[in-house]
Amino acid sequence: MATDITDTVRPVEAAALMELFPARPRLLALGEPAHGEDSLLGLRNEIFRQLVEEEGYRTIAIESDCIRGLVVDDYITSGTGTLDEVMEHGFSHGWGDFTGNRELVRHMRAHNEGRPESEQVRFAGFDGPLEITAAASPRQTLTALHDYLVARVDANLLPCTARTLDRLLGDDERWTDPDAMMDPARSVGQSPEAARLRLLADDLVALLDTQTPYLKAVSSRDEFDRARLYGRTATGLLRYHHWMADPSPARMTRLCAQRDLMMADNLLALADRGPALANGQNAHFQRELSTMQMWQGPVRWWSAGALVSARLGDAYAFVAMAVGTIRHQGVDTPPPDTVEGFLYALPGDRCVVDAPRLAATLGDTPPAPRTSPWFGYAPLDPAHLADRDGIVFVKDAT
């Protein structure tokens, strides 16, 4: 297929990205095809720095634990703790070990130094407190929400005491048992105590909502926003644990969907606060239905991006990152009839691509799908090329 796609390509800079959208998106998601590649994380940092300085974005969120992310936010806004402590305790999934993430935190702290609060950039994790093999105990978030309300509202309005929560929660090890991911019978998520906790969490969030005018008047913006974060995380975790205990064939579909719902709720809350940037795996930001083959069979669910797009419309934008080679992982030169192959043939090491225009240029027959020899890399899906607002292409990830 001989097709000239050069006029769909722009340099990698903030202004070129903004040309892809009719107006500045309230939430701009930059995906990645593989986790942990520092050359890609370095490019992400460069793009995000430009978007903060030139386009007024004020929040950077990554695919990491939303509660741990508060540790990072405290550090970059007020200098609480040390960089080493923040990288150890402020990230999930081992993301704190990556040089690119360390440099992101270092730069955000330097950017905020000496600036008034209104000009500072904020950090957030948008994932739930979930790891591949386990989910966190709801203790931290339930207790934090309860403590916030105890300090501010009439005690008679509270649905329970802290002692009741502690008794129902029991030992945290019961909640975080890694064997529960593969064996529903090991989960406590449908125990009588968990069922009671779900009702109490719902009542605590309802109390937060019904007292919003008063609570906003007696709290700082951060205090109220964090209380809402604790509330949606506690209810989300209890729902996740409930479905971990489900032995039905729909179990993994529900777990995948619940995780992305928690991501979507966090992203929407950040977008409500002001223009926000997000970075994570491309699949979490896509608009089309997500699919995965698991031991129970095929799993299909709507990603965080699809849920956010349904709510925000044109105020949500998704730019996928794509790569030609990751040779140290066995990902070599892409076949010339794939999307990555077409882009690899272009001059230059990296570029921004108008994805809908590229799809139109390539015609009605989409390019061949690319396959990856490395499980950690996900190629572009040529059938959904037009569903991305743009692509940031890197010829060689080194």
N, C-alpha and C positions, 0 to 999 in steps of 0.2 A: 504494500500500500504506500504509494508516494503522495504524501500530504504535507503541505507547507503549514506548519503550526507556529511559525516564528512570531506572527502578530498577536498570538495569545499570551505572549511571555513578557514579563516586566522584571526590573531589577528587584532584589530583595531589600526593601525598605518600607517604612511605615506608610509613606505617601502612596506607594504602589498598591499596598494592601487596601488602603481606604478607597481607592478608585474602583474596587470590586463591588462596593456597596452603595445603595442609593443615599444612605445617611449613616452616620456613625452608629454602629451596633451598640446596644446597651450591654450585651454580653457577646464577646468575641472569643470563640474557642479555637485554639491552635492545637491540632492533634499531633500524635507522633506514631510512627509505624512500629517502633520497638522501644521498650523501656531501657533506660540506663546507658544509652549511647551518648557519651559526653560531647562529641562533636555536634550532635543534634541539640543537646541541651544548651550548649554554648550559643548556637544560632538562635534558639528560643530566647535566651537571655538578651541577645542583641536586639531582636525584634521587639520584645516586651519593653526594653529600656526606651526604644524610640517611641513606642506607642504611649508610654507614660509621659515622656518629656514633650512630645509633639502633638498628641491627640487627647491628652487629659484623662487617660485611664488612671484609676486610683486604687484598684484592687487586683492582685495577682493570686490566682487560686490554682493549686495543682492537685492531682489525683492522689491524695493522702488523707489520713485520718483527720476529720474536721475538729475533733477535740484536741488532739495533739498539736494541731496547727495554731492553737491559741498561744502555745509556748513560743512559736516563731513570731507571731504577731506582736507579743509583748516585747520581744527582743528588738525587732526592727523599729518599733515605735518609741520605746522608752529605754532600751539598752538593758533590760532585765536579763540577768544570766550572762553566760559567755557563749561565743560562737560554737565551741566544741560541745557544750551542754545542749545547745539548741539543736544541733545536728543529730545528737544522740537521742534526744527525747521528743523532738518536735515533729518527727516524720514516722509514718508507718511503711510497711513493705520493704524496709531497708533503703528507702530513697535518700536518707541522710548520708549514706556512704558515697554518693556520687559527687564528683567534683563540680559538675554543672549546677547542682542544687546548692552546694556550699557557696559557689560564686554568686548565685542569685540572692541568697540571704545576705551575703557580705555587701553586695551592691545596694540592696534595699535599705540596709542599715545606714550605709554611707549617704544615700540619697536623702534619708529622713533627718540626718543629723543637723540640728539647728533650725529646722523648718517648723513653722506653725502647724498645728494639727490638721488644719484644713488643706494643707499642701502635701501632707504625708501620703505615701503609698502604703496600703495595707496588705497583709498576707492572709491566706486562708487555705485550709484543706477542704476539698469538697466531697471526699469519700466518707463513708461511714466508718466507725471504729471496727473494721472488718479485715481479717487476714484471709488468705486462701483456705486455711484449714480450721479457722475458728472465728468466733465473733466475741466482742468484749462483753463483760458483765454490764448490765444497765445501772450498776450501783453509782458510778461517778456522776452520770448525767441526771439520774433521778434525785440523788442527794443534793446536787448543786441547784437544781430547780426548786426543790423543797426549801433549801436554805434561803434562796433568794426571796421566796414568797413569805416564809416565816418572818423575815426581817421587815416586811413592808405591808402585809395585810392583816386583818383581824384574824386571830387564831381560830375563831369559831367557823371561819370559812374554809379552813384547810380540811381536806378529806381524810387525813391520817397524820400520825406523828412520825418523827424520824425513827423512833424505836420500832414502830410497825413496819416501816420500809426495811429496816435492818433485819428484822426477823423473817420477813418474807423473802428477802434476797438470799439469806443464808451465805454459804461459802462461795466466793467468786469462782473457785475451781470447778464448781458444778456447771457454771455457765460457759467456761472457756475450754472445756474438754475437747481436744482436737479430734478424738474418735467420733464425736457427734456429727461431723460433716459427712462421714460415710455410713454411720449407723444411727438412724433416727431414734432408736430406742435409748441411746446414750444422752439424748438432749432432755433438758428440764423445761423446754419451752412450752409444753402443754400440761405441766403440772398444775395442781390447784393453786399453788403459790404464784406461779407465773400468770395464771389467769386473773388472779386478784390484783397483781401488779399492773397488768394492762389496764384494768379499770381505774386504778388509782392514778396511773400516769395520764390517762385521758382526762380525769377530773382535775389534775394539777394543771394541765395545759388549758383546759376550759377556764379555770380560775385566772390564769395568766391572761387569757383573751378577754374575759369579761371585765377585768380590772385594768385594761390597757390605758385608758385616759389617766387614771390616777398613777399607775406605775410609771408611765412616761414622765409624769410631772415630778416624781420623787427619785428617779433614776437617771443616770447618764445614758447617752445613746448606746455606749458600749455595754453597759450593764443590762439594759433591756434586750439588746440584740443577742447577747450571750444567753440570757434566760430563754429566749425563743429557740436558740440553737440547742440548748440542753433539752428543751421540751420535745422538739421534733426528733432529736437523736434518741432520746429515751423511748419514745413510742415506736420509732423505726426499729430499734434494736429488739424490743420485745416482740414486735411483729416478725422480725427475722428469726428470732429464736423459736417462735411458735411454729414457723414453717420448717425449721430444722428438725422438729419432732414429727413431722408429717411423713407417714410411710407410703403415701400415694405416688403414682407415676408423675404427678404434676409438681413434685417437691422441688426439683432443681429449676424448673421454670419460674416458680414462685420466688425462690431465693435470688435468682438472677434479676428478676423484675424488681424485687424489693430493694436490692442494692442500688440499681439505677434510679429507682424512685427517690431513695435517700440522697443520691447525688443531685438529682434534678431539683429537689426541694432546697438544698444548700445553694445551688447555682442561682435559683430564682431569688432567694433571700439576698445574695450578694448583688445581683442586678438591681434589686430594689434600693440598695444603698447608694448606687451610682455606677458609672461605667466600669465594667469588670472584664478582666482577661482570665482565661482558663487554659490549662494544659494537662493533657492526659492521653491515654490511648485513643487512636482514631475512632475505634468502635464505640466508645462511650459517647461520642459527639454526633454520630451519624443520624440522619433523619429516617432512614429506612428501617424495617424490622431487623432486629439482630437474630442471628442463628448460630448455634453451636452444637456439635455432636459430642454427647457425653455418654458415660457408661449406661445411663438409663434410656438412651436414645436421643433423638434430636430435641433441642430446646430452642424455643422462639420467644422473644420478648422485645419490648420497646426500650430503647436506650435512653439515657439521660438527655441526650441531644434531641431525640424525637419528642420527648415529653416537654422539654423547655421550648422547642420550636413551636409546638402546638399552643403554648401559652403566650409566647412573645412575638411570634410571627417574624416580620422583617427586622425586629430589634435583636434577633439572634442570628449570628453568623458562624459558620463552621469552615475553617481553612484546614485541610488535611496536610500533613507533612508526608512526603514520599521520598524514597531513596533509591539510587541506582544500585550501589554495592555496599555490603558490609562484609568485606572480604575476611576479616578475622573471625567471622561467624559462618563462613562458608557460603555467603550470599554473593554470587559473582555477577558479571555483566548481564543485564536483563535481556531476554530475547527481543529482537527488534520489532516484533509484532504486538508487544504489550505496551500499555500506557507508559510504564517506566522506560521501555525501550525507545519509544519515540522521544521522550524527554532527555534520555541519556545521549542521544545523537546530537542534541543542540550544543552550541559552543558555550563555554562558561561552566563554572563549578556549581552554581545554584541559581535559582530563579523563582519568581512568583508567576503562577499560571492562572489565567481566568478559566476555571474548570467548566462552567456551562458553555463558554465559547469554544473551548477545546473539544468538548463533546460534539458540538454542532459541526465543527470543522472536520472531525474524524468520520462523520456521516452516520447513517442509520445502523450500520453493522459495527458493533463495538469491537475494540481490539481484543486480542486473546487474553484470558486471565493469566496472571503470573503465579507460579507456585514457588514456595519457599522451602529450602532444605533445612532451615532452622525454625523451630517452633516459636521462637521469640519475635519473629518478624512477620508482619501481616501486610501483604501487598495491597495496592489499590484494587477495588472491585470495579472493573470497567463498565459494568452494567448500571452502576449508580454514579458515574462520573459527574453528571449534571446536577446531582443532589448536593454536591459540595459547592461552596461559594468560591473557593479558590484552592490552590495547591502551592505549598512551598516545597520545591524539589531540590534535593541535594544529590549531586552526582555520586560522590563517594563519601561514606561515613567512615572516618578513620579514627 
